Amino acid sequence: MPGEADPPSDPYAQAKRCLEIIVAALAEVGAAPEHVVRTRAYLTNADDWKEVGRAHGEVFANVRPASAMIVVNGLLDPLWRVEIEVDALVG
């Protein structure tokens, strides 16, 4: 988070922030969401899947990468509820 601020508390807002970071990182290498072929979302609470999925769909609805959600015991920062990673084919 900018300025070491705490992340948003709700899963939708956290997922949106993750995806903003991902889209910016893709742009740095000349890519865009349509280059993404696989996503993985790590959730600390299985009940968060709908909100994380809603944010994911806002970015990848027309792309339809292979996707998975994995429930984990925790992430590096206990305030994090979701972490998202993507694989993209560029070039």
C-alpha angles and dihedrals in degrees: 000000000000113000091008090284119164115265119252111279099229124076095233093055092044091051091048090053091049090051093048088055091047094049090049091049091050090051090053089063095041095261136120137197091279088067092061114106101173138022133188124193119195112206128191090202123038090210089069094068097099095052093044089047091051092055091044091052092053089063104029106028093112095036099053100195119186103273140190136181117208124192113221134184092242146324129240093272114045089217091064115095098174139026122186130197129182139195117214134185110224130179 
